[in-house]
Amino acid sequence: MPITLDDKLVVAISSRALFDLDESNEVFESKGLNQYTKYQLEHEDEQLRPGVAFPLIKRLLALRYPETEESAVEIILVSKNDPNTGLRVFNSIERYGLNITRAAFTNGRSPYPYLSTFKTDLFLSANPEDVRLALAQGHASATIYTGLQIKDDETNEIRIAFDGDAVLFSDEAEKVFQEQGLEAFQRYEVEKSDIPLPPGPFKAFLEAVNKVQDWYREMPDKPIRTALVTARSAPTHKRAIKTLRSWGINVDEAFFLGGMDKAPFLEKFRPHIFFDDQQAYCQNAANLVPTGHVPGGIKNITLRQGM
């Protein structure tokens, strides 16, 4: 029978999110495809530096189910390179000892159509258009902010932080806030505090993370820790908490910040990835922690219309 990935947490990642390919990308942007191809072939045996998502991927690959010692996570490399120029990336994967064995090379076309075939739970890329297309097809997807040089700690813990509205939850409440203001938003959320919010694009991914966490519930040192980091505050926090409860989903920590800058709290939590739909929060956070922009919800529709 064919091998399936049904029992795995599946993360698809682009080569630019996994490795520092800014120099290569600059060659492509400034000199075109032919010179880019020539550059990659000439540097094929040079080991690439880790990218922003490298610590997250390395930790996920080390995750084993405690009873079977089988890998709990499958990482899929998805790349717009052709197989020839993509060999440099796989050479670096091998040299870092990363257990990544599956890949899709699409030679300039967006890889998003193949995410469903791999049954992907999360897609990370440095290409905003690829992420937008994937998100529109219902895949939890985020654009990685490249360029951050982080010093990883020595623990094995994997920390993941999520915004609430338009990420874990739909943008239903965010629409009220954007269109009618803070008072109307608070009144709306208090009135509907017992009605769960519709799911957002990352609900299924957090659910998949929770399923992996369930294997470690009885262990004192759990390998994955999650956090909700939201601009909500009391009394609108109730609906967020009750929504997660109704889904049977847990987060380990929650921060209801009432519009405060999220970056200082993220600096203390030290996530290996933080997801938010608002670029202002992402840009501040990306100076401190690995950050992924989720280009969905009313806020991003407004931004696109203003372009």
Secondary structure in CASP SS format (residue, H / E / C, confidence):
PFRMAT SS
TARGET T0000
AUTHOR 0000-0000-0000
METHOD secondary structure of the structure
MODEL  1
M C 1.00
P C 1.00
I C 1.00
T C 1.00
L C 1.00
D C 1.00
D C 1.00
K C 1.00
L E 1.00
V E 1.00
V E 1.00
A E 1.00
I E 1.00
S E 1.00
S H 1.00
R H 1.00
A H 1.00
L H 1.00
F E 1.00
D C 1.00
L C 1.00
D H 1.00
E H 1.00
S H 1.00
N H 1.00
E H 1.00
V H 1.00
F H 1.00
E H 1.00
S H 1.00
K H 1.00
G C 1.00
L H 1.00
N H 1.00
Q H 1.00
Y H 1.00
T H 1.00
K H 1.00
Y H 1.00
Q H 1.00
L H 1.00
E H 1.00
H C 1.00
E C 1.00
D C 1.00
E C 1.00
Q C 1.00
L C 1.00
R C 1.00
P E 1.00
G C 1.00
V C 1.00
A C 1.00
F H 1.00
P H 1.00
L H 1.00
I H 1.00
K H 1.00
R H 1.00
L H 1.00
L H 1.00
A C 1.00
L C 1.00
R E 1.00
Y C 1.00
P C 1.00
E C 1.00
T C 1.00
E C 1.00
E C 1.00
S E 1.00
A C 1.00
V E 1.00
E E 1.00
I E 1.00
I E 1.00
L E 1.00
V E 1.00
S E 1.00
K C 1.00
N C 1.00
D C 1.00
P C 1.00
N C 1.00
T C 1.00
G C 1.00
L H 1.00
R H 1.00
V H 1.00
F H 1.00
N H 1.00
S H 1.00
I H 1.00
E H 1.00
R H 1.00
Y C 1.00
G C 1.00
L C 1.00
N C 1.00
I C 1.00
T C 1.00
R E 1.00
A E 1.00
A E 1.00
F E 1.00
T C 1.00
N C 1.00
G C 1.00
R C 1.00
S C 1.00
P C 1.00
Y H 1.00
P H 1.00
Y H 1.00
L C 1.00
S C 1.00
T C 1.00
F C 1.00
K C 1.00
T C 1.00
D C 1.00
L E 1.00
F E 1.00
L E 1.00
S E 1.00
A C 1.00
N C 1.00
P H 1.00
E H 1.00
D H 1.00
V H 1.00
R H 1.00
L H 1.00
A H 1.00
L H 1.00
A H 1.00
Q C 1.00
G C 1.00
H C 1.00
A C 1.00
S E 1.00
A E 1.00
T E 1.00
I E 1.00
Y C 1.00
T C 1.00
G C 1.00
L C 1.00
Q C 1.00
I C 1.00
K C 1.00
D C 1.00
D C 1.00
E C 1.00
T C 1.00
N C 1.00
E C 1.00
I E 1.00
R E 1.00
I E 1.00
A E 1.00
F E 1.00
D C 1.00
G C 1.00
D E 1.00
A C 1.00
V C 1.00
L C 1.00
F E 1.00
S C 1.00
D C 1.00
E H 1.00
A H 1.00
E H 1.00
K H 1.00
V H 1.00
F H 1.00
Q H 1.00
E H 1.00
Q H 1.00
G C 1.00
L H 1.00
E H 1.00
A H 1.00
F H 1.00
Q H 1.00
R H 1.00
Y H 1.00
E H 1.00
V H 1.00
E H 1.00
K C 1.00
S C 1.00
D C 1.00
I C 1.00
P C 1.00
L C 1.00
P C 1.00
P E 1.00
G C 1.00
P C 1.00
F C 1.00
K H 1.00
A H 1.00
F H 1.00
L H 1.00
E H 1.00
A H 1.00
V H 1.00
N H 1.00
K H 1.00
V H 1.00
Q H 1.00
D H 1.00
W C 1.00
Y C 1.00
R C 1.00
E C 1.00
M C 1.00
P C 1.00
D C 1.00
K C 1.00
P C 1.00
I E 1.00
R E 1.00
T E 1.00
A E 1.00
L E 1.00
V E 1.00
T E 1.00
A C 1.00
R C 1.00
S C 1.00
A C 1.00
P C 1.00
T C 1.00
H H 1.00
K H 1.00
R H 1.00
A H 1.00
I H 1.00
K H 1.00
T H 1.00
L H 1.00
R H 1.00
S H 1.00
W H 1.00
G C 1.00
I C 1.00
N C 1.00
V C 1.00
D C 1.00
E E 1.00
A E 1.00
F E 1.00
F E 1.00
L C 1.00
G C 1.00
G C 1.00
M C 1.00
D C 1.00
K C 1.00
A H 1.00
P H 1.00
F H 1.00
L H 1.00
E H 1.00
K H 1.00
F H 1.00
R C 1.00
P C 1.00
H C 1.00
I E 1.00
F E 1.00
F E 1.00
D E 1.00
D C 1.00
Q C 1.00
Q H 1.00
A H 1.00
Y H 1.00
C H 1.00
Q H 1.00
N H 1.00
A H 1.00
A C 1.00
N C 1.00
L C 1.00
V C 1.00
P C 1.00
T E 1.00
G E 1.00
H E 1.00
V C 1.00
P C 1.00
G C 1.00
G H 1.00
I H 1.00
K H 1.00
N H 1.00
I H 1.00
T H 1.00
L H 1.00
R H 1.00
Q H 1.00
G H 1.00
M C 1.00
END
